[in-house]
Amino acid sequence: MINMNKYNKKKVVKDSNINIFFKRLVTKIMICIILFLTFMICLKKVDGFDKLIYEHVFNKSFSFAKINSLYTSLFGNLFPSVDIQEDVLVSGESLVYNDSNSYKDGVILTVDDNYLVPFLKDGIVVFIGEKEGYGNVLIVEDEDNVNIWYCNIINSNINIYDYVKKGDIVGNVLDNKLIIVFKKNGEELDYKEYI
């Protein structure tokens, strides 16, 4: 004979978890709608608001990493499964290299063959592709608006607009040369402060 009380308790627990998820989802959607409508009302009714937005969003470098960090700290992730990325490799180690030399607007590091390159800082991937003189390039914008270029990379399973964490794996180095560039607002930064 089947114990119906035990079955009913499991179903109630499962149903309550689903209800909690949907309540949180609806709450987050409502907050976003309220923020959007408030923004639109301010845009139409407040004198100079449109100029302020234009000045601070379009004329300056805009940090999407800061917005993502702020959103997740206030509201958490929209879906619970976003935190679980099975295909992201994590090393937890810092960058290990044998030699460094200046290269164009960055540094070229001599590393082991097929070295797994870790991300140096948390941030959002803003570019993936080829750049002349650098090979395969993956650019991450951190919360301080610093763009970190990881160049000469292969076998990366990272996608554009992914949020990456320090210590996650960028990919393998094509040979034993890793090129890294640090830029902020288009200006080159001294790599010695970051590696």
N, C-alpha and C positions, 0 to 999 in steps of 0.2 A: 504494500500500500504506500502511496506517495504522500509524504508529509506536506500538505498544502500551506501550512503556516510558514514553513521555511521558504517555499517557492514565492509566496506573496511578499515576504520580507525582502528578498533579493530584488524582486520586481519594483517594490516601493523605493529602495535605495537607488536603483538604476534610474528610475523615473525622476527622482529628486535631483540627481546629478545632471540630468538633461535639462530639467527646469532651471536649475541654478545657472547653467551655461547660457541658456536662452535669455534669462533675466539680465545677466551681465552683458550679453551681446546687445540687447535692446537698449540698455542703459548707455553703453558706449556710443551706439548709433545716435541716440537722442542728444547726448552731450556734443557730438560732432555737428549735428544739425543746428543746435543752439549756437555753438561757436561760429559756424558758417553764417548763419542769419545775422548774428551780432556784427560780424565783420562786414557783411553787405550793407547793413543799416548804417554803420559808421562811415563806410565808403560814400554813401549817398548824402548823409545828413551832416557830418562833421566837416567843417571847412579845413582844408589843408591835409586831411587824412590821406587822400589819394597821392599827394605830393610826398608825404612822409613814407608811404609804402613804396612809391617809385624810387625814392632816394635810398632807402635801406634794403630793398630787395633787388632792384634791377641794376643799380649802380655799384653795388658792393658784392663781394663774394658771399654767397649764401650757404650756410653750413647745414646740410641735410642731416649730418651725423648728430648735431646738437638737437635738432627737432626729434629725430628718432629716439635719442637718449631720454629727452624730456617726456615724450609720449609714453615710452615703456615704463619710466619711473612713476608717472602719474596713473596710467591706465592699465599697464601690463600689455602683453601681446593679445591680439584679437582672438587668435585661435590657440589652444594649448599645444597643438602639435608643432607650432612654429619654433619652439625652443629645441625640439629634437631634430637634429640634422645628422642622419646616419652616415651620409657620404662625406662629411667634413672631417679631415684628419686633424688631430690635435697633437702637437709635440710637447708644448709647455716649456720648451727650451728657448734660450735667447739665440741671437744670430752668432754663429761660430764661423770665423774665417781665418785664413793663414796670412794674408797680405792685403793691403789696400793702397790704391793709387787714384789720384784725381782723374776724372773722365768727363769731358764736356762740362755739363752743369751738375755733375754728381760724383759718385765714387764707383770704382770697379773693384770688387772684392774677389780674391782668389779663395775658392772653397773646394771641398772634396767633390769628386765626380758624382753626378746624380744627387747632389745635396738637396734635402727637403728644406725649403725656405719657410721659416715661420713669419707670420705678420708681426711687425714691431709694435703696432698700436691698434686699438679698437677703431672701427670706422666703417664707412660705406664705400663699396666699390663703385667708382664713377666712370671708369674707362677700362675696356679690355680690347686689345688689338695690337696692330703693328705700328711702330714708329721708326723712322729711318735712323739708323745708327744705334738703335737700342734693341731691335728684335721684337719678340713678343713682350708686350707691356701690360701690366695690371696696375691701375692707379687707385689708391684708397685715400679718401678724405677723412681725416680724424676730426675730433670734436673741437680742435683749435684751428680749423680751416687749413691745416697743413696737408698738402697732397704728397703722398709717398708713392713713388714709382718703383715697382719691382720689375726689372727688365731682364731679358734673356731667360724667360721662364717657359717651361712646357708642362704638360700633364696637369694643368690646373682644372679642378672641377668647380671653381667658383664662378658665379654668374654676376652680371652687372646688377647693381643696386642691392646685392647681398650685404647684410650687416655682418662683419667679421670681427673676431675677437683676437686680442694679442695671444700669440702662441699657436693659433690655428695655422694649418699649412697652406701656403700660397700655391705651391707646386714644386716641381724639380727644376734645377738649373740645367740648361741645355748642354753645357760643357762644365768646366770648372770656373767660369766667370759669372758673377752676379753683379749687375749694375743697379745701383739704388740712387734715386734722386729725391731731394726734399725741396718742395716749393710752397710758398704762401703768397697768395694774390699775384701769381705769375713771377715772383722773384725767387731766385735761388737761395736756399738756406745752407748753412754750414753743416755738413753731414756728421761732423765730429760730436755735435751736441745730441745726436739721436742714436748713434750706434756705439 
